[in-house]
Amino acid sequence: MSVLAGLKVANTSRRDAHSPTQRRRAKLVEKLEEQLQGAEALISGMSFQTTKRITQTNQDGELERVTVPKRFRTWHWHDASGVWFLEVRYGARALKLNKSGATSIVVGERDRLVDIIGTVIEAVRAGELDAAIEEAADTRVGLKRAKSRAAATA
C-alpha cells in the first residue's frame, strides 16, 4: 500500500485560499487596527511607534535581520475649531465613503475616535467598503500601465 494513499488530498492551491477582495479587506483592517492603537495612545497621552523587520549589512559585512522604527502617519486630524476627522486610506488613496465622493468622517470630539475606527473596522469586515477598496486598488499606476500594455498587445 502506498504512503500517499492514506492521505486526504484536494485539488486546490495556496492562491485559491483567499480572493483578492478578502486579501484587500484584511490589509485595510490591519492598517485600521494600527490606526486604532495610535488613536488610543493619543487619547491616553502616550506616544505610539510601529516597527518593521529589515535585512541590513552589519559591520562585519554579514546580513542580519533587525527591527527598526516604521513611519506612522495618522489618518485623523482636527481643524481650527477642534472638530476631529478621520480619513480611511488604502495605500496612498483616500477611500470614497459614499456616492457623493466624500472621503472624511466627522468624528467630533477626540474621545470618539476609537469608537469610530472600531465601527469602520466592522464595516470593512462586513464588506461595505469593497467597491471603494476596488476603485482605489484599480487606480494604482503600475496596474494602469499593465492594463494599457495588455490592451495594446491584444
C-alpha positions in Angstrom: 0.0 0.0 0.0 1.2 3.5 -0.9 2.0 6.0 1.8 0.1 8.7 -0.1 -3.0 6.5 -0.3 -3.6 7.2 3.4 -3.7 11.0 3.0 -6.7 13.1 2.1 -5.8 15.2 -1.0 -7.5 18.1 -2.6 -7.3 19.9 -6.0 -6.6 23.4 -4.7 -3.7 25.7 -4.4 -2.5 28.4 -1.9 -3.7 31.1 -4.3 -7.3 29.8 -4.0 -7.3 30.2 -0.2 -8.4 33.9 -0.3 -9.9 36.0 -3.0 -8.3 39.4 -3.9 -11.2 41.1 -2.1 -10.6 39.2 1.1 -6.9 40.0 1.0 -7.6 43.7 0.4 -10.1 43.7 3.3 -7.5 42.0 5.6 -4.9 44.6 4.6 -7.2 47.5 5.3 -8.3 46.0 8.7 -4.7 45.6 9.6 -4.0 49.3 8.9 -7.1 50.4 10.7 -6.1 48.4 13.8 -2.8 50.2 13.7 -4.6 53.5 13.5 -6.8 52.3 16.4 -3.7 51.7 18.5 -2.3 55.2 17.5 -5.6 56.8 18.5 -5.7 55.0 21.9 -2.2 56.2 22.5 -3.2 59.8 21.5 -6.1 59.8 23.9 -4.1 58.4 26.8 -1.3 60.9 26.2 1.3 58.2 25.3 3.5 58.1 22.2 3.0 55.4 19.6 5.7 53.9 17.4 5.4 51.0 15.0 8.3 48.8 13.9 9.3 46.6 11.0 11.9 44.0 10.3 14.5 44.7 7.7 17.7 43.0 6.5 20.8 45.1 6.6 24.6 44.6 6.5 26.4 44.7 9.8 29.9 45.9 10.5 31.4 42.5 9.6 29.7 42.6 6.1 27.1 39.9 7.1 23.4 40.2 6.5 21.3 40.4 9.6 17.6 40.9 10.4 16.9 43.9 12.7 13.8 45.7 14.0 13.7 49.4 13.1 11.0 52.1 13.7 8.5 52.5 10.9 7.0 55.8 9.8 3.4 56.1 11.1 1.1 58.5 9.5 -2.2 59.2 11.3 -5.4 59.2 9.3 -7.0 61.6 11.8 -6.7 65.3 12.3 -8.6 68.3 13.7 -9.5 71.7 12.2 -9.1 75.1 13.8 -12.4 74.8 15.7 -11.4 71.5 17.3 -13.6 69.1 15.3 -11.8 65.8 14.6 -11.9 64.0 11.2 -10.9 60.5 10.0 -9.8 59.7 6.5 -9.8 56.0 5.6 -6.9 55.2 3.2 -6.0 52.3 1.0 -2.4 52.7 0.1 -1.9 56.3 -0.9 -5.5 56.8 -1.8 -8.4 58.1 0.4 -11.4 55.9 0.0 -14.7 57.4 -1.2 -17.1 56.6 1.5 -20.3 57.4 -0.3 -21.7 58.1 -3.7 -21.0 61.8 -3.5 -17.3 61.1 -3.1 -16.8 62.2 0.5 -13.5 60.9 1.9 -13.6 62.0 5.5 -15.7 61.0 8.5 -16.6 63.7 11.0 -15.6 62.3 14.4 -16.4 65.4 16.5 -14.6 65.0 19.8 -11.2 63.3 20.1 -12.6 60.8 22.6 -14.9 59.3 20.0 -12.0 58.5 17.6 -11.5 55.0 19.0 -15.2 54.1 18.6 -15.4 55.5 15.1 -12.4 53.5 14.0 -13.9 50.4 15.5 -17.1 51.0 13.5 -15.1 51.4 10.3 -13.3 48.1 11.0 -16.7 46.4 11.4 -17.9 47.9 8.1 -14.8 46.7 6.3 -15.2 43.2 7.6 -18.9 43.2 6.6 -17.8 44.2 3.0 -19.4 47.6 3.0 -16.3 49.3 1.6 -15.4 46.7 -1.0 -16.3 48.9 -4.0 -14.3 51.8 -2.7 -11.3 49.5 -2.0 -11.5 48.0 -5.5 -11.6 51.5 -7.0 -8.6 52.6 -5.0 -6.7 49.4 -5.9 -7.5 49.8 -9.6 -6.1 53.3 -9.8 -2.6 52.2 -9.0 -0.1 53.5 -11.6 1.6 50.1 -12.2 -1.8 48.5 -12.7 -2.8 51.1 -15.2 0.4 50.5 -17.2 -0.1 46.8 -17.2 -3.7 47.1 -18.4 -2.7 49.6 -21.2 0.1 47.2 -22.3 -2.3 44.3 -22.4 -4.8 46.3 -24.4 -2.1 47.4 -26.8 -1.0 43.8 -27.5 -4.5 42.4 -27.8 
